[in-house]
Amino acid sequence: MRPINLVEIQPRSGTQAFFRWRQIGEDTILVTNLEGNWLILTRDEFTQFARGEVPPDSPFHQRLIDKNFLRSHYDVQAAAERVKARKYFVHGGPLLHVMVVTLRCNETCVYCHASRANMDAVETDMSPETARKAVDLALSSTNGFVTIEFQGGEPLVNFPVVKEIIEYATERNKEIGKRLEFTMVSNFSLLDEDKLRYLMEHKVQLCTSIDGPEELHNAQRKLPQTHNAFQAAAKWIKRVNEAYVEMGLDSTLYHVEALMTTTKATLDQYKQVVDTYVGLGCKTIFLRPIDPFGFAERARLRLEYPRSKYLEFYRNAVDYMIELNKQGVEILERYAAIFLTKILRGEDPNFLDNRSPAGAGIGQLAYSYDGNVYTCDEGRMLAASQDDTFLLGTVDTPYRQIVGHETVRAMTIATNLDQQPDCVNCAYNPYCGTNAAYNYKAQGSIFGRMRDNNVCAVHKGIQDYLFEKLAENDPQVMKIFDRWTTIRPREHFVQEPDA
């Protein structure tokens, strides 16, 4: 690939509106503008554009006008409305409230980010009193939509407090009037029909973890003695999906989704991973790289890998998923869906770790079992390693003091890409985001250093791949991408205030 040299081009000022650019192929250059419009240009087109030599009566000139790339035709109002639409979440307030009801867990994961506790460590259970105070704080959010997410440890270990939170929040919300939603991340091994019935009746959305085929999953996520972690999860994925059908819900919308963690052992099994998810009836795969939190740091040499290897794995996996979609198999990759929604629709799906500014403190709060409140779940994970950098207070702290904390302000500044030294000139600025807690853990600063940052490398690599696909403009692939970015709300899980 011969790189573009703007010094050779000698751009003429006064014709182009503000733009950023990135070479994504031998003769293909991506340009983006402040509000997130984009064009894929040939080398000759880019040279014309950069020199200010585009013929005024040419179709190319009209393309530049349509996408707001020419100063003489710049539509300020349209740009402002587009930026406003992309940043709608900034003043909303925390919508995601992660409640860690226990650190106890019956499963031993080699990379455990949550720093699990043994099953006899009952002192790591959240008390009913703390749970109610956490709910009161969550329902104090200025956001009209509140999601309470149960995490652990394994939240089913402390099921009485899960029920306390659900019932107390539902009752309190009759006075407050939020749109309320409950979700649970569980390994499913402690699920039974009574618990399932309760969770279904209270509209709790269930999610589990599947790291790939059975052998890989069991090697990374271990249940004690002879229990099979994969088979336990697979059994209940099938049963929960059956329960949705029994309730008369659309099975294409209502089904268990699973999370995975990509380790070194995953990298040569992209096809097996995808086939496993398809076989379990999952419609989505989130090909998440491993994070440096919790026990993952101890096992770093065994689990970690260069992000270039991850990106090779990612390309292979998504290529395979695209081929399956062409054959009628419905399966999407979550990273791709998040980025493509921003790129193709000009909308932000509000994935809190991949937006600018990020969601820590202003979109999410994490409540530890002991009543401490953190900017995000990663901040709570760091506290398990005796680092309270991201501690905002406790469930007894007034809401305004929590969200107005200087740490929240600092993290909001640090994750605003328009002032990040490397991000400010990046073509992917309108679609990207960074994680301040990750930057702090991996690089010692909430600002991080993007050119050496693994999250940045992953985000750039994925967007390179997606824009290469967009440049190819294969009609079948474009149709698949359109389907991946179609937001279909699952309203069954949302409890309306007047219900």
C-alpha positions as CSV (number, residue, x, y, z in Angstrom):
1,M,0.0,0.0,0.0
2,R,1.6,3.3,-1.1
3,P,0.7,5.9,1.6
4,I,-0.8,9.3,0.8
5,N,1.5,12.2,1.5
6,L,-0.4,15.5,2.0
7,V,2.9,17.4,1.7
8,E,3.1,16.2,-1.9
9,I,-0.5,17.2,-2.5
10,Q,-0.1,20.7,-1.2
11,P,-3.7,21.3,-0.2
12,R,-5.3,24.6,-1.1
13,S,-7.2,26.2,1.8
14,G,-10.6,27.8,1.4
15,T,-12.5,25.1,-0.5
16,Q,-12.8,22.1,1.8
17,A,-14.9,22.1,5.0
18,F,-13.3,20.5,8.0
19,F,-12.4,16.9,7.3
20,R,-10.4,14.0,8.6
21,W,-9.0,11.2,6.5
22,R,-7.6,7.7,6.6
23,Q,-6.2,5.4,3.9
24,I,-8.0,2.1,3.9
25,G,-6.8,0.5,0.7
26,E,-4.1,0.8,-2.0
27,D,-6.2,3.4,-3.8
28,T,-9.0,4.0,-1.4
29,I,-9.2,6.9,1.1
30,L,-11.9,7.5,3.7
31,V,-12.9,11.1,4.6
32,T,-15.2,12.0,7.4
33,N,-16.4,15.3,8.8
34,L,-17.2,16.7,12.2
35,E,-20.8,15.5,12.2
36,G,-20.0,12.0,11.0
37,N,-20.7,12.1,7.3
38,W,-18.3,10.1,5.2
39,L,-17.2,9.4,1.7
40,I,-14.9,6.7,0.2
41,L,-12.7,8.3,-2.4
42,T,-10.2,7.0,-5.0
43,R,-6.7,8.4,-4.8
44,D,-7.4,10.7,-7.7
45,E,-10.6,12.0,-6.1
46,F,-8.9,12.6,-2.8
47,T,-6.1,14.5,-4.6
48,Q,-8.6,16.7,-6.4
49,F,-10.5,17.3,-3.1
50,A,-7.3,18.1,-1.1
51,R,-6.0,20.5,-3.8
52,G,-9.3,22.2,-4.2
53,E,-9.5,21.2,-7.9
54,V,-12.8,19.5,-8.1
55,P,-14.7,20.6,-11.2
56,P,-17.8,22.6,-10.0
57,D,-20.1,20.9,-12.5
58,S,-19.0,17.3,-11.8
59,P,-20.9,14.5,-10.0
60,F,-18.0,14.4,-7.5
61,H,-18.6,18.0,-6.6
62,Q,-22.3,17.2,-5.9
63,R,-21.3,14.3,-3.8
64,L,-19.1,16.6,-1.7
65,I,-22.0,19.1,-1.3
66,D,-24.5,16.4,-0.3
67,K,-22.2,15.1,2.5
68,N,-21.3,18.6,3.7
69,F,-17.6,18.6,2.7
70,L,-17.4,21.9,0.9
71,R,-17.0,25.2,2.8
72,S,-18.9,27.2,0.2
73,H,-22.0,25.0,0.6
74,Y,-21.6,24.0,4.3
75,D,-25.0,23.5,6.0
76,V,-24.3,24.6,9.6
77,Q,-27.8,23.8,10.8
78,A,-27.8,20.3,9.3
79,A,-24.4,19.6,10.9
80,A,-25.6,20.9,14.3
81,E,-28.7,18.7,14.2
82,R,-26.6,15.6,13.3
83,V,-24.1,16.3,16.1
84,K,-27.0,16.8,18.5
85,A,-28.6,13.5,17.4
86,R,-25.3,11.7,18.0
87,K,-24.8,13.2,21.5
88,Y,-28.4,12.9,22.7
89,F,-27.2,10.9,25.8
90,V,-24.9,13.6,27.3
91,H,-27.5,15.2,29.6
92,G,-29.6,12.0,30.2
93,G,-28.1,10.8,33.5
94,P,-27.1,7.3,34.4
95,L,-29.4,4.7,32.9
96,L,-27.4,1.5,33.6
97,H,-27.2,0.6,37.3
98,V,-25.0,-2.5,37.9
99,M,-25.7,-4.2,41.2
100,V,-23.2,-6.7,42.4
101,V,-25.4,-8.7,44.8
102,T,-22.5,-11.0,45.8
103,L,-18.9,-11.8,44.9
104,R,-19.5,-15.5,45.6
105,C,-19.4,-17.7,42.5
106,N,-19.6,-21.5,42.0
107,E,-17.7,-21.2,38.7
108,T,-13.9,-20.6,38.4
109,C,-13.0,-18.6,35.3
110,V,-9.3,-18.4,34.5
111,Y,-9.7,-14.7,33.6
112,C,-12.3,-13.7,36.2
113,H,-12.7,-9.9,36.0
114,A,-14.9,-9.7,39.0
115,S,-12.4,-11.2,41.5
116,R,-14.8,-13.8,42.6
117,A,-15.0,-15.1,46.2
118,N,-15.5,-18.7,47.3
119,M,-19.0,-20.0,48.0
120,D,-18.5,-19.8,51.8
121,A,-17.6,-16.1,51.7
122,V,-21.1,-15.0,52.8
123,E,-19.7,-11.7,54.0
124,T,-19.5,-10.7,50.3
125,D,-23.3,-10.9,49.9
126,M,-25.3,-7.6,49.6
127,S,-27.7,-7.1,52.4
128,P,-31.4,-6.3,51.8
129,E,-30.9,-2.9,53.5
130,T,-28.0,-2.0,51.2
131,A,-30.1,-3.3,48.2
132,R,-33.0,-1.0,49.0
133,K,-30.7,2.0,49.3
134,A,-29.0,1.1,46.0
135,V,-32.5,1.0,44.4
136,D,-33.4,4.4,45.9
137,L,-30.2,5.9,44.5
138,A,-30.7,4.3,41.0
139,L,-34.3,5.6,40.8
140,S,-33.0,9.1,41.7
141,S,-31.4,9.2,38.3
142,T,-32.5,12.1,36.0
143,N,-32.8,9.5,33.2
144,G,-36.4,8.5,32.5
145,F,-35.2,5.0,31.7
146,V,-33.4,2.9,34.4
147,T,-31.9,-0.6,33.8
148,I,-30.9,-2.5,36.9
149,E,-28.4,-5.2,35.9
150,F,-27.6,-8.1,38.3
151,Q,-24.0,-9.2,38.4
152,G,-21.6,-11.0,40.7
153,G,-19.9,-13.2,41.3
154,E,-22.9,-15.3,40.4
155,P,-26.1,-13.3,41.2
156,L,-28.2,-16.5,41.6
157,V,-26.1,-17.3,44.7
158,N,-27.9,-14.4,46.5
159,F,-31.3,-14.9,44.9
160,P,-33.2,-13.5,47.9
161,V,-31.6,-10.1,47.4
162,V,-32.2,-10.3,43.7
163,K,-35.9,-10.7,44.5
164,E,-35.7,-7.9,47.1
165,I,-34.3,-5.5,44.5
166,I,-36.9,-6.5,41.9
167,E,-39.9,-6.2,44.2
168,Y,-38.7,-3.1,46.0
169,A,-37.8,-1.3,42.7
170,T,-41.1,-2.2,41.1
171,E,-43.1,-0.9,44.1
172,R,-41.0,2.3,44.5
173,N,-41.3,3.0,40.8
174,K,-45.1,3.2,41.0
175,E,-44.5,6.6,42.7
176,I,-41.5,7.7,40.7
177,G,-42.6,6.7,37.2
178,K,-39.5,5.6,35.3
179,R,-39.4,3.1,32.5
180,L,-37.8,0.2,34.3
181,E,-35.9,-2.8,33.1
182,F,-34.1,-5.7,34.8
183,T,-31.3,-7.8,33.3
184,M,-29.2,-10.5,34.8
185,V,-25.8,-11.9,33.8
186,S,-25.5,-15.5,35.1
187,N,-23.7,-18.7,34.3
188,F,-27.1,-20.4,34.7
189,S,-25.7,-23.4,36.6
190,L,-27.8,-22.6,39.7
191,L,-31.0,-21.9,37.8
192,D,-34.0,-24.1,38.4
193,E,-37.7,-24.0,37.3
194,D,-38.9,-22.0,40.3
195,K,-36.2,-19.3,39.8
196,L,-36.9,-19.2,36.1
197,R,-40.6,-18.8,36.6
198,Y,-40.0,-15.9,39.0
199,L,-37.6,-14.2,36.6
200,M,-40.0,-14.7,33.6
201,E,-42.9,-13.3,35.6
202,H,-40.9,-10.2,36.5
203,K,-39.6,-9.7,32.9
204,V,-35.9,-10.1,33.8
205,Q,-33.8,-10.3,30.6
206,L,-31.3,-13.1,31.0
207,C,-27.8,-13.3,29.5
208,T,-25.0,-15.8,30.0
209,S,-21.4,-16.5,29.0
210,I,-20.3,-18.9,26.2
211,D,-16.6,-18.8,25.4
212,G,-16.9,-21.1,22.4
213,P,-17.1,-24.9,21.8
214,E,-17.5,-27.1,24.8
215,E,-13.9,-28.1,25.4
216,L,-12.7,-24.4,25.2
217,H,-15.6,-23.1,27.4
218,N,-15.0,-25.8,30.1
219,A,-11.2,-25.1,30.1
220,Q,-11.8,-21.4,30.7
221,R,-15.0,-21.5,32.9
222,K,-14.8,-24.4,35.3
223,L,-17.5,-25.8,37.6
224,P,-16.4,-27.9,40.6
225,Q,-15.9,-31.7,40.4
226,T,-17.6,-33.4,37.5
227,H,-20.1,-30.6,36.6
228,N,-19.9,-29.4,33.0
229,A,-20.2,-25.6,32.7
230,F,-20.9,-25.7,29.0
231,Q,-23.7,-28.2,29.2
232,A,-25.3,-26.4,32.2
233,A,-25.4,-23.1,30.2
234,A,-26.6,-24.8,27.0
235,K,-29.4,-26.6,28.8
236,W,-30.8,-23.4,30.3
237,I,-30.3,-21.3,27.1
238,K,-32.6,-23.8,25.4
239,R,-35.1,-23.8,28.3
240,V,-35.2,-20.0,28.6
241,N,-35.8,-19.7,24.8
242,E,-38.6,-22.3,25.2
243,A,-40.1,-20.2,28.0
244,Y,-40.2,-17.1,25.7
245,V,-42.0,-19.1,23.1
246,E,-44.5,-20.4,25.7
247,M,-45.2,-16.8,26.6
248,G,-46.1,-16.1,23.0
249,L,-43.0,-13.9,22.3
250,D,-41.3,-13.6,18.9
251,S,-38.4,-16.0,19.0
252,T,-36.4,-13.8,16.6
253,L,-36.4,-11.0,19.1
254,Y,-36.6,-12.8,22.5
255,H,-33.9,-15.3,23.1
256,V,-30.9,-15.6,25.4
257,E,-27.8,-13.8,24.3
258,A,-24.3,-14.8,25.5
259,L,-21.0,-13.0,26.1
260,M,-17.6,-14.4,25.3
261,T,-14.1,-13.5,26.3
262,T,-11.4,-14.0,23.7
263,T,-8.2,-15.6,25.0
264,K,-5.1,-16.8,23.3
265,A,-6.7,-20.2,23.0
266,T,-9.7,-18.7,21.1
267,L,-7.7,-17.2,18.2
268,D,-7.5,-20.3,16.0
269,Q,-11.1,-21.4,16.6
270,Y,-13.1,-18.6,15.0
271,K,-15.3,-21.0,13.0
272,Q,-15.9,-23.3,16.0
273,V,-16.9,-20.3,18.1
274,V,-19.4,-19.0,15.5
275,D,-20.8,-22.5,14.9
276,T,-21.3,-23.0,18.7
277,Y,-23.3,-19.8,19.0
278,V,-25.4,-20.6,15.9
279,G,-26.0,-24.1,17.3
280,L,-27.2,-22.7,20.6
281,G,-29.8,-20.4,18.9
282,C,-27.9,-17.2,19.7
283,K,-28.4,-14.4,17.2
284,T,-25.5,-12.3,18.4
285,I,-21.8,-12.8,19.1
286,F,-19.8,-10.1,20.9
287,L,-16.2,-10.9,20.1
288,R,-14.7,-9.2,23.1
289,P,-11.0,-9.1,23.7
290,I,-9.8,-10.0,27.2
291,D,-9.5,-7.1,29.7
292,P,-6.7,-6.6,32.3
293,F,-9.0,-6.6,35.3
294,G,-9.3,-9.1,38.2
295,F,-7.7,-12.5,37.8
296,A,-6.9,-11.9,34.2
297,E,-3.8,-9.9,35.2
298,R,-2.4,-12.9,37.1
299,A,-2.8,-15.2,34.1
300,R,-1.7,-12.6,31.5
301,L,1.1,-14.6,30.0
302,R,-1.2,-17.6,29.5
303,L,-4.2,-15.6,28.2
304,E,-3.0,-12.5,26.5
305,Y,-2.0,-11.9,22.8
306,P,-1.0,-9.1,20.4
307,R,-4.1,-7.2,19.2
308,S,-2.9,-7.8,15.6
309,K,-3.7,-11.5,16.2
310,Y,-7.1,-10.6,17.7
311,L,-7.9,-8.5,14.6
312,E,-7.0,-11.4,12.3
313,F,-9.4,-13.6,14.4
314,Y,-12.0,-10.9,14.2
315,R,-11.8,-10.6,10.4
316,N,-12.0,-14.3,9.9
317,A,-14.9,-14.7,12.3
318,V,-17.0,-11.9,10.8
319,D,-16.2,-13.0,7.2
320,Y,-17.6,-16.4,8.2
321,M,-20.6,-14.8,9.8
322,I,-21.3,-12.8,6.6
323,E,-21.2,-16.0,4.6
324,L,-23.6,-17.7,7.0
325,N,-26.0,-14.7,6.6
326,K,-25.9,-15.1,2.9
327,Q,-27.1,-18.6,3.4
328,G,-30.0,-17.5,5.5
329,V,-28.4,-17.9,9.0
330,E,-29.2,-15.0,11.3
331,I,-26.2,-14.1,13.3
332,L,-24.5,-10.7,13.9
333,E,-21.4,-9.4,15.6
334,R,-22.0,-6.8,18.3
335,Y,-19.0,-4.6,17.7
336,A,-19.8,-4.4,14.0
337,A,-23.5,-3.6,14.8
338,I,-22.4,-0.8,17.2
339,F,-20.0,0.9,14.8
340,L,-22.2,0.4,11.7
341,T,-25.2,1.9,13.5
342,K,-23.2,5.1,13.9
343,I,-21.6,5.0,10.4
344,L,-24.7,4.1,8.4
345,R,-27.6,5.5,10.4
346,G,-26.0,8.5,12.1
347,E,-27.4,7.1,15.4
348,D,-25.6,6.2,18.6
349,P,-26.8,2.9,20.1
350,N,-25.5,4.1,23.5
351,F,-23.0,1.3,24.2
352,L,-21.4,3.0,27.2
353,D,-17.8,1.9,26.6
354,N,-17.8,3.0,23.0
355,R,-19.2,6.6,22.9
356,S,-17.8,10.1,23.4
357,P,-17.9,10.9,26.2
358,A,-18.1,7.4,27.7
359,G,-20.7,6.4,30.1
360,A,-18.8,6.1,33.4
361,G,-20.7,8.2,36.0
362,I,-22.9,10.0,33.4
363,G,-24.4,6.8,31.9
364,Q,-23.6,4.1,34.4
365,L,-23.1,3.5,38.1
366,A,-21.9,0.4,39.7
367,Y,-23.0,-0.7,43.2
368,S,-20.8,-3.1,45.1
369,Y,-22.1,-5.6,47.6
370,D,-20.8,-3.5,50.5
371,G,-22.7,-0.4,49.4
372,N,-19.8,1.4,47.7
373,V,-20.7,3.2,44.5
374,Y,-18.3,3.4,41.5
375,T,-18.2,5.2,38.2
376,C,-18.5,1.9,36.3
377,D,-18.1,-1.8,36.7
378,E,-14.5,-1.7,35.8
379,G,-14.0,0.9,38.6
380,R,-15.6,-1.5,41.0
381,M,-13.3,-4.3,39.7
382,L,-10.2,-2.1,40.4
383,A,-11.5,-1.6,43.9
384,A,-11.3,-5.4,44.4
385,S,-7.5,-4.9,43.9
386,Q,-7.4,-2.2,46.6
387,D,-7.6,0.7,44.2
388,D,-10.4,3.1,45.1
389,T,-9.7,5.7,42.3
390,F,-13.2,5.4,40.9
391,L,-15.1,5.3,44.2
392,L,-17.8,8.0,44.3
393,G,-19.4,7.4,47.6
394,T,-21.8,4.9,49.1
395,V,-25.5,4.2,48.8
396,D,-26.0,6.7,51.6
397,T,-24.4,9.5,49.5
398,P,-26.9,12.0,47.9
399,Y,-27.4,11.4,44.2
400,R,-26.2,14.9,43.2
401,Q,-23.0,14.4,45.1
402,I,-22.4,11.1,43.3
403,V,-22.9,12.3,39.8
404,G,-21.3,15.6,40.4
405,H,-18.2,14.0,41.9
406,E,-14.9,15.4,40.5
407,T,-13.9,11.9,39.3
408,V,-17.0,11.8,37.1
409,R,-16.1,15.1,35.7
410,A,-12.5,14.0,35.1
411,M,-13.6,10.8,33.3
412,T,-16.0,12.8,31.1
413,I,-13.2,15.1,30.0
414,A,-10.8,12.2,29.5
415,T,-13.3,10.3,27.2
416,N,-14.3,13.3,25.1
417,L,-12.5,12.4,21.9
418,D,-12.6,15.9,20.6
419,Q,-9.8,16.8,23.0
420,Q,-7.9,13.6,23.0
421,P,-4.5,14.4,21.3
422,D,-4.6,11.4,19.0
423,C,-8.3,11.1,18.6
424,V,-9.0,14.7,17.6
425,N,-7.5,14.1,14.1
426,C,-8.7,10.5,13.6
427,A,-11.1,9.8,10.8
428,Y,-13.0,7.4,13.2
429,N,-13.6,10.1,15.8
430,P,-17.4,10.4,15.1
431,Y,-17.9,6.7,15.7
432,C,-15.5,5.8,18.4
433,G,-15.0,5.9,22.2
434,T,-12.5,5.1,24.9
435,N,-12.6,3.7,28.4
436,A,-11.0,5.8,31.1
437,A,-10.8,2.9,33.7
438,Y,-9.1,0.7,31.1
439,N,-6.7,3.5,30.2
440,Y,-5.9,3.9,33.9
441,K,-5.3,0.2,34.5
442,A,-3.3,-0.4,31.4
443,Q,-1.5,2.9,31.0
444,G,-1.6,4.7,34.3
445,S,-3.7,7.6,33.2
446,I,-7.4,8.0,32.6
447,F,-6.5,9.8,29.3
448,G,-4.3,7.0,28.1
449,R,-2.1,7.2,25.1
450,M,-4.1,6.1,22.1
451,R,-1.2,5.2,19.8
452,D,-0.1,2.5,22.2
453,N,-3.6,1.6,23.5
454,N,-5.1,-1.9,22.9
455,V,-8.7,-0.6,22.9
456,C,-7.8,2.0,20.3
457,A,-6.0,-0.6,18.2
458,V,-9.1,-2.9,18.3
459,H,-11.5,-0.1,17.5
460,K,-9.4,1.2,14.6
461,G,-8.8,-2.4,13.3
462,I,-12.5,-3.2,13.3
463,Q,-13.5,0.1,11.6
464,D,-10.8,-0.5,9.0
465,Y,-12.4,-3.8,8.2
466,L,-15.9,-2.4,8.1
467,F,-15.0,0.5,5.8
468,E,-13.1,-1.9,3.5
469,K,-16.4,-3.8,3.2
470,L,-18.3,-0.6,2.6
471,A,-15.8,0.4,-0.1
472,E,-16.4,-3.0,-1.8
473,N,-20.2,-2.1,-1.8
474,D,-21.3,-5.8,-2.3
475,P,-25.1,-5.6,-2.4
476,Q,-25.5,-8.7,-0.3
477,V,-23.1,-7.5,2.4
478,M,-24.8,-4.1,2.4
479,K,-28.1,-5.7,3.0
480,I,-26.7,-7.8,5.8
481,F,-25.1,-4.6,7.4
482,D,-28.5,-2.9,7.1
483,R,-30.1,-5.7,9.0
484,W,-27.4,-5.6,11.7
485,T,-28.1,-2.0,12.3
486,T,-31.9,-2.3,12.5
487,I,-32.8,-1.5,16.1
488,R,-35.8,-3.6,17.2
489,P,-36.7,-2.7,20.8
490,R,-37.7,-5.6,23.0
491,E,-40.5,-3.9,24.8
492,H,-41.6,-6.9,26.7
493,F,-38.7,-6.4,29.1
494,V,-39.6,-2.7,29.8
495,Q,-41.9,-2.0,32.6
496,E,-43.9,1.2,31.8
497,P,-44.6,3.6,34.7
498,D,-48.3,3.4,34.2
499,A,-48.4,-0.4,33.9
